């Protein structure tokens, strides 16, 4: 219990520090920002304000994205009983990204921005269901089958994605817009991005929080969950929808943040244990704090050639390989104890 309280305090303190740092960091002095904000709130000025128009919406996007990806990864790892399950590994992010690409390609993203989160959620949900039902064998989702199915679907979706981008190569402005969106950055994020993501994040997080005990039961397997009175299919479908909302909202506002939903839940689970009544709140706090820390790191050291999505993909890729090798080694040692 003391260890769990310490982890809560650590992530809570880190989150508080990140909130203050994101709101205060910038080229404009804080005293000027504060005075201009007061004039704006009093109605005496309509000038653009760094705090209200840039830092605050960027902070909300960061917190929502970090919490969404971490919680969705934790839930997926529990209900699939697979430490490698995450939105990026199973192709859910790729499905949502492909659907958003179609919105940009159609030219409707500016006139109908609501289509971006709608298509992101739709693509994420459809891909999740596709991976689940293709990997299922006799009512069970084997570990190897789930991962291989996810990788196969990710490869197909990425190939389609690349083909579409290549066909648009002459429209360099559109390709640049899509590339910047996919990079996973907080540059030029405003209230429009908050409006696209915040409702989806709140609904998705509430659903995962509400079903924390059921997630623990689902981790025991379908048969045991049914014997304990859990409505397995109903709960699973609702959790799938919550995962799609969280992943789609993150995609719509920040783009691709690969492997973030794999690494952080795995680390927190090793620290706090597998009980989702503690794991989900910790992933919510930790995900929001860690993603905000990455943004602060990039801005503090003025790193312009890398984005949060780049760093997450590089670190997460090595983490995924390490975890995969450990699982294979563990499986072999179990089969051959000598």
C-alpha positions in Angstrom: 0.0 0.0 0.0 2.8 2.4 0.8 4.5 1.7 -2.5 1.2 2.4 -4.3 0.8 5.7 -2.4 4.4 6.7 -3.3 3.7 6.0 -7.0 0.5 8.1 -6.8 2.4 10.9 -5.1 5.2 10.7 -7.6 3.0 10.9 -10.7 0.7 13.5 -9.1 3.7 15.7 -8.3 5.2 15.2 -11.7 1.9 16.1 -13.3 1.6 19.3 -11.2 5.1 20.3 -12.2 4.4 19.6 -15.9 1.2 21.7 -15.8 3.0 24.7 -14.3 6.0 24.3 -16.7 3.9 24.0 -19.8 1.9 27.1 -18.9 4.9 29.2 -18.0 7.5 28.1 -20.6 7.7 30.4 -23.6 9.5 33.3 -25.3 7.1 35.9 -23.9 7.9 36.9 -20.2 5.3 35.6 -17.7 4.6 39.0 -16.4 3.6 40.2 -19.8 1.5 37.1 -20.5 -0.3 37.5 -17.1 -1.1 41.2 -17.7 -2.4 40.5 -21.2 -4.5 37.6 -20.0 -6.1 39.8 -17.3 -7.0 42.4 -19.9 -8.4 39.7 -22.1 -10.6 38.2 -19.4 -11.8 41.7 -18.4 -12.8 42.4 -22.0 -10.4 45.2 -22.4 -8.3 43.5 -25.1 -8.8 41.0 -27.9 -5.1 40.5 -28.6 -3.7 37.0 -29.1 -2.5 35.7 -25.7 0.2 32.9 -25.5 -1.4 31.4 -22.3 -5.0 31.3 -23.4 -4.5 30.7 -27.1 -1.4 28.4 -27.3 -0.1 27.0 -24.0 -3.5 26.1 -22.4 -4.9 24.2 -25.4 -1.5 22.5 -25.9 -1.5 21.4 -22.3 -5.0 20.0 -22.5 -4.1 18.1 -25.7 -1.0 16.7 -24.1 -2.8 15.5 -20.9 -5.6 14.0 -22.9 -3.4 12.2 -25.3 -1.0 10.8 -22.6 -3.9 9.6 -20.4 -5.8 8.1 -23.4 -2.9 6.1 -24.8 -1.7 4.8 -21.4 -5.2 3.8 -20.2 -6.2 2.2 -23.5 -2.9 0.2 -23.5 -3.4 -1.0 -19.9 -7.0 -2.1 -20.7 -6.0 -3.9 -23.8 -3.1 -5.8 -22.1 -5.6 -6.9 -19.4 -8.5 -8.0 -21.5 -6.3 -9.8 -24.0 -4.0 -11.2 -21.3 -1.1 -10.1 -23.4 1.7 -7.7 -22.3 2.4 -6.8 -26.0 -1.1 -5.6 -26.7 -1.4 -1.8 -27.4 -3.1 0.4 -30.0 0.1 0.7 -32.2 1.1 -3.0 -32.0 -2.3 -4.3 -33.0 -2.8 -1.8 -35.8 -5.5 0.2 -34.2 -3.6 3.5 -34.6 -2.8 2.6 -38.2 -6.5 2.0 -39.0 -7.5 5.3 -37.5 -4.6 7.1 -39.2 -5.6 5.7 -42.6 -9.2 6.9 -42.2 -8.0 10.4 -41.2 -5.7 10.4 -44.3 -8.8 9.9 -46.4 -10.4 13.0 -44.8 -7.3 15.1 -45.6 -7.2 13.7 -49.1 -10.8 14.6 -49.8 -10.2 18.2 -48.8 -13.0 18.1 -46.2 -10.7 18.5 -43.1 -10.9 22.3 -43.2 -14.7 22.7 -43.9 -15.8 19.7 -41.7 -13.1 19.2 -39.0 -15.5 17.0 -37.1 -14.8 14.3 -39.7 -11.2 14.0 -38.4 -12.1 12.6 -34.9 -15.1 10.7 -36.4 -13.0 8.9 -38.9 -10.2 8.3 -36.4 -12.6 6.6 -34.0 -14.3 4.6 -36.8 -11.0 3.4 -38.2 -9.7 2.5 -34.7 -12.9 0.6 -33.8 -13.1 -1.3 -37.1 -9.4 -2.3 -36.9 -9.7 -3.5 -33.3 -12.7 -5.7 -34.1 -10.9 -7.0 -37.2 -7.8 -8.0 -35.3 -9.9 -9.6 -32.5 -12.1 -11.7 -34.7 -9.3 -12.8 -37.1 -7.1 -13.8 -34.2 -9.8 -15.6 -32.2 -9.6 -19.4 -32.2 -12.4 -21.5 -30.6 -13.5 -18.6 -28.4 -9.9 -17.9 -27.3 -7.4 -15.3 -28.5 -3.9 -16.9 -28.4 -0.9 -14.7 -27.7 1.0 -15.5 -30.9 -2.1 -15.3 -33.0 -3.1 -11.9 -31.7 0.3 -10.3 -32.2 0.9 -11.8 -35.7 -2.6 -10.8 -36.8 -2.0 -7.2 -35.5 1.4 -7.0 -37.3 -0.1 -8.4 -40.5 -3.0 -5.9 -40.5 -0.6 -3.1 -39.6 1.6 -4.0 -42.6 -1.4 -4.0 -45.0 -2.7 -0.7 -43.7 0.7 0.9 -43.8 1.1 -0.3 -47.4 -2.2 1.3 -48.4 -1.3 4.5 -46.5 2.1 4.7 -48.3 0.5 4.1 -51.7 -2.0 6.9 -51.1 0.8 9.3 -50.0 2.8 8.5 -53.1 -0.2 9.2 -55.3 -0.4 12.7 -53.7 3.3 13.5 -54.2 2.6 16.3 -56.6 0.4 18.1 -54.0 3.4 19.0 -51.8 1.4 21.2 -49.5 -1.1 18.4 -48.7 1.7 15.9 -48.2 3.4 18.3 -45.8 0.2 18.8 -43.8 -0.3 15.1 -43.5 3.4 14.4 -42.6 3.3 17.1 -39.9 0.1 15.7 -38.5 1.4 12.1 -38.4 4.7 13.1 -36.8 3.0 13.4 -33.4 3.7 17.0 -32.4 2.0 19.7 -30.4 3.0 22.5 -32.8 0.1 24.8 -33.7 -2.3 23.0 -31.5 -5.3 25.2 -30.5 -8.8 25.0 -29.2 -10.1 23.3 -32.3 -7.9 20.3 -31.4 -9.2 20.4 -27.8 -12.8 20.3 -29.1 -12.0 17.3 -31.3 -10.4 15.3 -28.5 -11.7 16.3 -25.1 -15.2 14.8 -25.3 -13.9 11.5 -26.7 -11.3 11.4 -24.0 -13.7 12.1 -21.1 -16.2 9.4 -22.3 -13.4 6.8 -22.9 -11.7 7.4 -19.6 -15.0 7.3 -17.7 -15.9 4.0 -19.4 -12.5 2.4 -18.5 -12.7 3.8 -15.0 -16.3 2.4 -14.6 -15.4 -1.1 -15.7 -12.1 -1.4 -13.7 -13.4 -4.4 -11.7 -14.9 -6.1 -14.8 -11.5 -5.7 -16.5 -9.9 -7.7 -13.6 -12.5 -10.4 -14.1 -12.1 -10.5 -17.9 -8.3 -11.0 -17.3 -9.2 -14.4 -15.7 -10.6 -15.7 -19.0 -14.1 -15.8 -20.6 -15.2 -19.0 -18.8 -14.2 -17.8 -15.3 -15.7 -14.4 -16.0 -19.0 -15.9 -17.0 -19.0 -18.1 -13.8 -18.5 -14.9 -11.8 -21.5 -13.3 -13.3 -19.8 -10.9 -15.7 -21.5 -10.1 -19.0 -18.4 -10.8 -21.0 -19.5 -9.8 -24.5 -21.4 -6.7 -23.4 -18.5 -5.4 -21.2 -15.9 -6.3 -23.9 -17.8 -4.4 -26.6 -18.1 -1.4 -24.4 -14.4 -1.5 -23.6 -13.6 -1.8 -27.3 -15.6 1.3 -27.9 -13.8 3.1 -25.1 -10.4 2.1 -26.5 -11.5 3.3 -30.0 -12.7 6.7 -28.5 -9.4 7.2 -26.6 -7.2 6.1 -29.6 -9.2 8.1 -32.1 -9.2 11.2 -30.0 -5.4 11.0 -29.6 -4.9 10.5 -33.3 -7.2 13.4 -34.2 -5.4 15.9 -32.0 -1.7 14.8 -32.1 -1.3 12.2 -34.7 0.8 9.0 -34.3 2.4 8.4 -30.9 3.7 4.9 -31.4 4.3 2.4 -28.6 3.4 4.9 -25.8 0.4 2.7 -24.9 2.7 -0.3 -24.7 5.6 1.0 -22.7 4.0 3.0 -19.9 1.3 0.6 -18.8 3.9 -2.3 -18.7 6.2 -0.2 -16.5 3.4 0.9 -14.2 2.1 -2.7 -14.0 5.5 -3.9 -12.8 5.6 -1.2 -10.2 2.0 -1.3 -8.9 0.7 -4.7 -9.8 -1.9 -6.0 -12.2 -5.0 -4.8 -10.2 -6.8 -2.5 -12.6 -8.5 -0.6 -9.8 -5.1 0.9 -9.1 -3.6 0.5 -12.6 -6.1 2.5 -14.5 -5.8 5.6 -12.3 -2.0 5.4 -12.3 -1.9 5.1 -16.0 -4.2 8.1 -16.3 -1.9 10.2 -14.1 1.4 8.7 -15.4 0.4 8.9 -19.1 -0.6 12.6 -18.8 2.6 13.5 -16.9 5.1 11.6 -19.0 3.8 12.9 -22.3 3.9 16.4 -21.0 7.4 15.8 -19.7 8.5 14.8 -23.3 7.1 18.0 -24.6 8.8 20.1 -22.0 12.1 18.3 -22.7 11.9 19.0 -26.4 11.0 22.7 -25.9 13.6 23.3 -23.1 16.5 22.0 -25.2 15.0 23.5 -28.4 15.0 20.2 -30.2 13.2 20.9 -33.5 14.3 17.9 -35.6 12.4 15.4 -33.5 8.8 15.2 -32.3 7.2 13.4 -29.4 6.0 10.8 -31.8 9.5 10.2 -33.1 11.0 9.7 -29.6 8.1 7.5 -28.5 8.5 5.3 -31.6 12.3 4.9 -31.2 12.2 4.2 -27.4 9.1 2.0 -27.8 10.5 0.0 -30.6 13.5 -1.1 -28.6 11.3 -1.8 -25.6 9.0 -3.9 -27.8 11.9 -6.0 -29.0 13.3 -6.4 -25.5 10.0 -7.5 -24.2 9.4 -9.9 -27.0 12.8 -11.6 -26.5 12.2 -11.9 -22.8 8.8 -13.5 -23.4 10.4 -16.0 -25.9 13.2 -16.8 -23.5 10.7 -17.3 -20.7 8.6 -19.6 -22.8 11.6 -21.7 -23.8 12.8 -21.9 -20.2 9.3 -23.2 -19.2 9.4 -25.8 -21.8 13.0 -26.9 -21.1 13.6 -26.3 -17.4 16.9 -28.0 -17.6 
